[in-house]
Amino acid sequence: MQVNLITLEKQQYLDEWSLTTSQNAVMADLELQPIVDIMAADDHVIAKIATRLFFTPLTTSRALTWRQATVKHALMHPDYYEWLYQFTTTTIETVRQNF
């Protein structure tokens, strides 16, 4: 599995990506923006990643199985993912303030 870590130096890919006209139409037709807004809780990085994931297809059954297992785990252990989110955002903010 390939992992692309998000770091302070590697956030430019978020700025370079934007929805196409047809993707905007899908977002509107399926009314996905409220879902993204709730998922992101005013965090623009999370919002952009969540939106991008809606349009990132899985091309193998292994990847699909992995994603489903991850979602299942998140639903079973929401406190862990909240802690992970808080830890990550606090760390990023600390780094931004100190460097």
Backbone as ProteinMPNN parsed JSONL, in Angstrom:
{"seq_chain_A": "MQVNLITLEKQQYLDEWSLTTSQNAVMADLELQPIVDIMAADDHVIAKIATRLFFTPLTTSRALTWRQATVKHALMHPDYYEWLYQFTTTTIETVRQNF", "coords_chain_A": {"N_chain_A": [[0.838, -1.167, 0.0], [0.547, 2.19, -0.825], [1.39, 5.156, 0.808], [0.658, 8.51, 1.253], [1.969, 10.918, 3.057], [0.752, 13.69, 4.876], [2.252, 16.649, 5.314], [3.615, 19.701, 6.678], [5.172, 20.709, 4.67], [4.204, 19.424, 2.436], [1.612, 20.144, 1.606], [0.8, 21.357, -0.667], [-0.398, 19.882, -2.694], [-3.052, 19.797, -2.056], [-3.894, 22.381, -2.553], [-3.55, 22.514, -5.271], [-5.471, 20.871, -6.362], [-8.788, 20.743, -7.55], [-12.357, 20.596, -7.833], [-13.819, 19.284, -10.803], [-16.045, 20.46, -13.384], [-18.044, 18.52, -13.803], [-17.741, 17.011, -11.468], [-18.468, 18.917, -9.56], [-21.144, 19.078, -10.231], [-22.013, 16.505, -9.512], [-21.532, 16.621, -6.742], [-23.454, 18.536, -6.065], [-25.861, 17.323, -7.025], [-26.02, 15.003, -5.458], [-26.075, 16.1, -3.024], [-23.78, 16.354, -1.322], [-22.217, 18.21, 0.008], [-23.143, 19.078, 2.636], [-22.523, 16.777, 4.095], [-19.742, 16.664, 3.86], [-19.139, 19.055, 5.182], [-19.959, 18.483, 7.821], [-18.278, 16.316, 8.385], [-15.803, 17.597, 8.273], [-15.834, 19.644, 10.136], [-15.266, 22.471, 10.102], [-12.594, 22.395, 9.33], [-10.462, 23.065, 6.85], [-8.583, 21.497, 5.506], [-9.291, 18.83, 6.07], [-11.828, 18.917, 4.894], [-11.2, 19.272, 2.177], [-9.744, 16.951, 1.658], [-11.684, 14.977, 2.248], [-13.627, 15.583, 0.311], [-12.135, 15.117, -1.989], [-11.704, 12.376, -1.733], [-14.223, 11.338, -2.263], [-14.182, 11.263, -4.986], [-12.165, 9.564, -5.683], [-11.63, 6.685, -6.991], [-11.693, 3.244, -5.972], [-9.695, 0.676, -7.16], [-9.151, -1.982, -6.852], [-10.14, -5.106, -5.374], [-8.904, -5.632, -2.997], [-8.125, -3.109, -2.031], [-10.666, -1.992, -1.658], [-11.727, -3.726, 0.278], [-9.953, -3.162, 2.37], [-10.546, -0.448, 2.846], [-13.235, -0.665, 3.648], [-12.914, -2.163, 5.979], [-11.486, -0.349, 7.503], [-13.357, 1.722, 7.817], [-15.318, 0.308, 9.237], [-13.887, -0.235, 11.581], [-13.526, 2.392, 12.469], [-16.163, 3.114, 13.017], [-16.687, 1.397, 15.105], [-14.879, 2.24, 17.003], [-14.959, 5.141, 17.682], [-13.904, 6.986, 19.507], [-11.143, 6.603, 19.49], [-10.428, 7.562, 16.935], [-11.214, 10.204, 17.149], [-9.432, 11.019, 19.138], [-7.027, 10.628, 17.709], [-7.345, 12.485, 15.639], [-7.474, 14.899, 17.132], [-4.924, 14.853, 18.342], [-3.272, 14.962, 16.072], [-4.035, 17.422, 14.836], [-3.415, 19.218, 16.892], [-0.657, 18.825, 17.117], [0.228, 19.656, 14.558], [-0.539, 22.347, 14.656], [1.07, 23.232, 16.774], [3.617, 22.885, 15.674], [3.457, 24.691, 13.546], [3.283, 27.11, 14.957], [5.727, 27.212, 16.225], [7.708, 27.169, 14.313]], "CA_chain_A": [[0.0, 0.0, 0.0], [1.284, 3.441, -0.881], [0.855, 6.159, 1.72], [1.143, 9.874, 1.048], [1.841, 11.627, 4.309], [0.487, 15.12, 4.796], [3.154, 17.398, 6.184], [3.552, 21.138, 6.421], [5.832, 20.968, 3.404], [3.558, 18.692, 1.344], [0.188, 20.458, 1.507], [0.508, 22.03, -1.928], [-1.276, 19.076, -3.543], [-4.431, 20.162, -1.751], [-4.18, 23.641, -3.215], [-3.537, 22.308, -6.717], [-6.619, 20.065, -6.765], [-10.118, 21.324, -7.408], [-13.401, 19.821, -8.492], [-14.147, 19.591, -12.188], [-17.446, 20.864, -13.552], [-18.913, 17.353, -13.588], [-17.671, 16.664, -10.05], [-19.322, 19.89, -8.875], [-22.532, 18.681, -10.487], [-22.281, 15.329, -8.675], [-21.63, 17.11, -5.358], [-24.754, 19.201, -5.921], [-26.947, 16.362, -7.229], [-26.08, 14.067, -4.329], [-26.085, 16.918, -1.809], [-22.667, 15.865, -0.515], [-21.54, 19.275, 0.763], [-23.427, 19.03, 4.082], [-21.783, 15.65, 4.672], [-18.347, 17.113, 3.965], [-19.082, 20.085, 6.221], [-20.04, 17.827, 9.125], [-17.044, 15.541, 8.556], [-14.634, 18.46, 8.403], [-15.96, 20.501, 11.326], [-14.562, 23.737, 9.826], [-11.181, 22.171, 9.007], [-10.425, 23.093, 5.388], [-7.767, 20.385, 4.999], [-10.153, 17.641, 6.125], [-12.889, 19.105, 3.894], [-10.666, 19.043, 0.841], [-9.402, 15.524, 1.559], [-12.94, 14.223, 2.194], [-14.216, 15.81, -1.01], [-11.299, 14.43, -2.981], [-11.909, 10.933, -1.6], [-15.47, 10.976, -2.947], [-13.902, 11.104, -6.408], [-10.986, 8.719, -5.843], [-12.173, 5.327, -7.036], [-10.865, 2.101, -5.609], [-9.59, -0.127, -8.378], [-8.927, -3.401, -6.555], [-10.976, -5.606, -4.277], [-8.095, -5.526, -1.781], [-8.252, -1.723, -1.551], [-12.039, -1.821, -1.197], [-11.832, -4.467, 1.536], [-9.196, -2.411, 3.369], [-11.306, 0.76, 3.192], [-14.414, -1.078, 4.41], [-12.45, -2.561, 7.311], [-11.123, 0.882, 8.202], [-14.608, 2.388, 8.191], [-15.926, -0.505, 10.292], [-13.111, 0.014, 12.792], [-13.824, 3.758, 12.905], [-17.503, 3.117, 13.597], [-16.632, 0.655, 16.366], [-13.972, 2.909, 17.938], [-14.905, 6.562, 17.319], [-13.058, 7.741, 20.434], [-9.754, 6.52, 19.022], [-10.249, 8.441, 15.78], [-11.296, 11.572, 17.663], [-8.144, 11.276, 19.773], [-6.025, 10.737, 16.649], [-7.568, 13.773, 14.979], [-7.053, 15.965, 18.05], [-3.467, 14.767, 18.468], [-2.667, 15.42, 14.82], [-4.249, 18.855, 14.632], [-2.648, 19.933, 17.917], [0.755, 18.746, 16.738], [0.447, 20.523, 13.394], [-0.634, 23.733, 15.117], [2.269, 23.502, 17.571], [4.735, 23.019, 14.741], [3.267, 25.968, 12.821], [3.559, 28.23, 15.844], [7.129, 27.22, 16.666], [8.678, 27.181, 13.214]], "C_chain_A": [[0.887, 1.237, 0.0], [0.592, 4.461, 0.006], [1.484, 7.494, 1.381], [0.896, 10.652, 2.323], [1.585, 13.111, 4.056], [1.41, 15.791, 5.801], [3.001, 18.872, 5.867], [4.163, 21.474, 5.074], [5.074, 20.388, 2.214], [2.062, 18.977, 1.243], [-0.175, 21.085, 0.174], [-0.406, 21.189, -2.817], [-2.741, 19.365, -3.264], [-4.82, 21.443, -2.472], [-4.28, 23.473, -4.726], [-4.779, 21.569, -7.216], [-7.903, 20.864, -6.583], [-11.113, 20.461, -8.185], [-13.562, 20.257, -9.949], [-15.618, 20.01, -12.247], [-18.384, 19.687, -13.281], [-18.886, 16.9, -12.123], [-18.491, 17.634, -9.212], [-20.788, 19.535, -9.038], [-22.918, 17.475, -9.631], [-22.428, 15.743, -7.209], [-22.997, 17.745, -5.112], [-25.901, 18.204, -6.022], [-27.123, 15.438, -6.033], [-26.11, 14.774, -2.976], [-25.006, 16.455, -0.822], [-22.027, 16.943, 0.36], [-21.877, 19.276, 2.248], [-22.693, 17.886, 4.788], [-20.324, 16.041, 4.879], [-18.21, 18.128, 5.095], [-19.104, 19.476, 7.621], [-18.763, 17.028, 9.399], [-15.866, 16.44, 8.903], [-14.665, 19.338, 9.653], [-15.101, 21.761, 11.2], [-13.065, 23.59, 9.577], [-11.058, 22.065, 7.492], [-9.596, 21.958, 4.795], [-8.595, 19.11, 4.974], [-11.252, 17.742, 5.067], [-12.382, 18.789, 2.498], [-10.322, 17.571, 0.629], [-10.677, 14.691, 1.433], [-13.598, 14.361, 0.833], [-13.436, 15.055, -2.075], [-11.521, 12.92, -2.932], [-13.213, 10.462, -2.238], [-15.206, 10.649, -4.415], [-12.617, 10.333, -6.673], [-11.465, 7.27, -5.823], [-11.167, 4.286, -6.547], [-10.865, 1.149, -6.798], [-9.318, -1.606, -8.124], [-9.832, -3.825, -5.408], [-10.213, -5.514, -2.955], [-8.22, -4.115, -1.182], [-9.649, -1.47, -0.992], [-12.231, -2.515, 0.152], [-11.128, -3.723, 2.662], [-9.981, -1.185, 3.806], [-12.534, 0.397, 4.019], [-14.036, -1.477, 5.832], [-12.083, -1.335, 8.145], [-12.366, 1.62, 8.675], [-15.294, 1.626, 9.32], [-15.219, -0.261, 11.624], [-13.418, 1.406, 13.349], [-15.203, 3.842, 13.56], [-17.532, 2.412, 14.951], [-15.819, 1.386, 17.441], [-13.862, 4.409, 17.632], [-14.007, 7.384, 18.243], [-11.594, 7.728, 20.001], [-9.52, 7.497, 17.877], [-10.386, 9.91, 16.166], [-9.976, 11.946, 18.333], [-7.056, 11.473, 18.719], [-6.137, 12.064, 15.92], [-7.078, 14.923, 15.863], [-5.534, 15.999, 18.206], [-2.787, 15.346, 17.233], [-2.833, 16.919, 14.638], [-3.492, 19.688, 15.663], [-1.168, 19.95, 17.57], [1.062, 19.661, 15.564], [0.41, 21.99, 13.815], [0.589, 24.126, 15.943], [3.48, 23.717, 16.676], [4.636, 24.344, 13.988], [3.649, 27.158, 13.693], [5.035, 28.336, 16.201], [8.142, 27.291, 15.542], [8.313, 28.169, 12.165]], "O_chain_A": [[1.865, 1.31, 0.745], [-0.629, 4.614, -0.034], [2.702, 7.597, 1.239], [-0.241, 11.005, 2.637], [2.142, 13.701, 3.13], [1.343, 15.519, 7.0], [2.336, 19.245, 4.901], [3.729, 22.414, 4.408], [5.287, 20.827, 1.084], [1.311, 18.098, 0.821], [-1.353, 21.323, -0.089], [-1.133, 21.756, -3.632], [-3.585, 19.195, -4.144], [-5.948, 21.574, -2.948], [-5.013, 24.209, -5.387], [-5.096, 21.648, -8.403], [-8.077, 21.57, -5.59], [-10.737, 19.7, -9.077], [-13.454, 21.438, -10.277], [-16.336, 19.915, -11.252], [-19.401, 19.843, -12.606], [-19.906, 16.453, -11.598], [-19.142, 17.222, -8.253], [-21.579, 19.671, -8.105], [-24.021, 17.426, -9.086], [-23.333, 15.279, -6.516], [-23.618, 17.515, -4.075], [-26.817, 18.231, -5.2], [-28.248, 15.128, -5.642], [-26.163, 14.135, -1.925], [-25.283, 16.201, 0.35], [-21.366, 16.623, 1.348], [-20.975, 19.46, 3.065], [-22.291, 18.02, 5.944], [-19.744, 15.784, 5.933], [-17.263, 18.061, 5.879], [-18.357, 19.903, 8.501], [-18.231, 17.06, 10.509], [-15.029, 16.084, 9.733], [-13.614, 19.726, 10.164], [-14.307, 22.073, 12.088], [-12.34, 24.585, 9.613], [-11.504, 21.079, 6.906], [-9.883, 21.503, 3.687], [-8.603, 18.391, 3.975], [-11.57, 16.748, 4.413], [-13.06, 18.113, 1.724], [-10.573, 17.012, -0.439], [-10.743, 13.792, 0.595], [-14.074, 13.379, 0.264], [-14.022, 14.428, -2.957], [-11.527, 12.259, -3.971], [-13.306, 9.326, -2.701], [-15.925, 9.85, -5.016], [-12.041, 10.432, -7.756], [-11.681, 6.699, -4.754], [-9.955, 4.445, -6.696], [-11.915, 0.855, -7.37], [-9.259, -2.398, -9.065], [-10.235, -3.008, -4.58], [-10.825, -5.335, -1.902], [-8.397, -3.959, 0.026], [-9.796, -0.808, 0.036], [-12.833, -1.948, 1.064], [-11.638, -3.656, 3.78], [-10.077, -0.904, 5.001], [-12.843, 1.083, 4.994], [-14.757, -1.165, 6.78], [-12.342, -1.294, 9.348], [-12.418, 2.092, 9.811], [-15.798, 2.238, 10.262], [-15.863, -0.101, 12.661], [-13.554, 1.577, 14.561], [-15.385, 4.559, 14.544], [-18.304, 2.782, 15.835], [-16.034, 1.183, 18.636], [-12.766, 4.892, 17.348], [-13.414, 8.372, 17.81], [-10.893, 8.732, 20.132], [-8.503, 8.19, 17.86], [-9.738, 10.769, 15.568], [-9.458, 13.044, 18.13], [-6.249, 12.395, 18.831], [-5.125, 12.696, 15.618], [-6.358, 15.809, 15.402], [-4.934, 17.074, 18.201], [-1.84, 16.126, 17.342], [-1.868, 17.614, 14.317], [-2.98, 20.758, 15.333], [-0.503, 20.975, 17.715], [2.067, 20.372, 15.583], [1.241, 22.784, 13.375], [1.086, 25.244, 15.815], [4.274, 24.63, 16.902], [5.639, 25.037, 13.819], [4.27, 28.107, 13.214], [5.537, 29.431, 16.451], [9.333, 27.461, 15.803], [9.025, 28.305, 11.17]]}, "name": "protein", "num_of_chains": 1, "seq": "MQVNLITLEKQQYLDEWSLTTSQNAVMADLELQPIVDIMAADDHVIAKIATRLFFTPLTTSRALTWRQATVKHALMHPDYYEWLYQFTTTTIETVRQNF"}
